Amino acid sequence: MAQIRLKTKTATEVRRTLSRVMNMVANGEMDSKTANTIILGCNAVLSAIRTDEQQRKIDELERILNNVK
């Protein structure tokens, strides 16, 4: 199988990657087992991105709260 480069640094990139993988499966360019593996990885990356974004927001709110005190 040819090497595939997929971007997953942001939620937008993950969404585009998932769409690309879905199209590849629909066009017979990728088997569903490979697609499922990629989808699981994308879900893990999305979860980590969300956790990082939540932590950034919490840190910012704590900083604002400390400045108010």
N, C-alpha and C positions, 0 to 999 in steps of 0.2 A: 504494500500500500504506500502511496505517496505521502510524504511528510506534509502535515497541515499545521499552519501557524494560526493560533487563536489568541485573541486579546481578551484579558480578563482583569484588567487593573481597576476598572470602574464599573458601576452598575450598568451604565449605558453600553460599555464594551461587552459585558456578559450577555445583555439582552441581544445584541447584534450577533454574538457567537452562537447563542441558542437558536436564533432564527436561521443562521447559516447552516448549522448542523441539521436542523429540521428540514431545510430545503435539500441538503445533500442526501438525507435518507429518502425523501420523497422522490428524488431524481435517480435513486439507485447508485449513488456515488459513495455511500457509506452504509455499512450494515448496522442494524439496530443495536447490536451488542456494544459496538464501539460508541454509538451515539449515546446509549444509556450511561456508559462510563463517563463520557464527557459531560453529560447533563448532571450526574452526581457531583462531579468536580465543580461545575459551575454553581450548583446550589451551595456547596461548601464555601466557595469564594464569596458568593452573595451574602451569606450569613456573616462571614468575617467582615465584609465591607460595612454591613449594617451595624455590627457591634462596634467597629471603629468609629463610625459616624455618631452613634449614641454616646460613646465615651467622650468624643470631642465636644458634643453639646453639653454633657454633664460637666466637663471641665470648664467650659465657658460660663455656664450658669454659676458654678462655684466661685469662679473668679469675679463675676459681677456681684454676687452676694457678699463676698469678702470686701469688695470695694465700697459697698453700701454701709457695711458695719463701721 
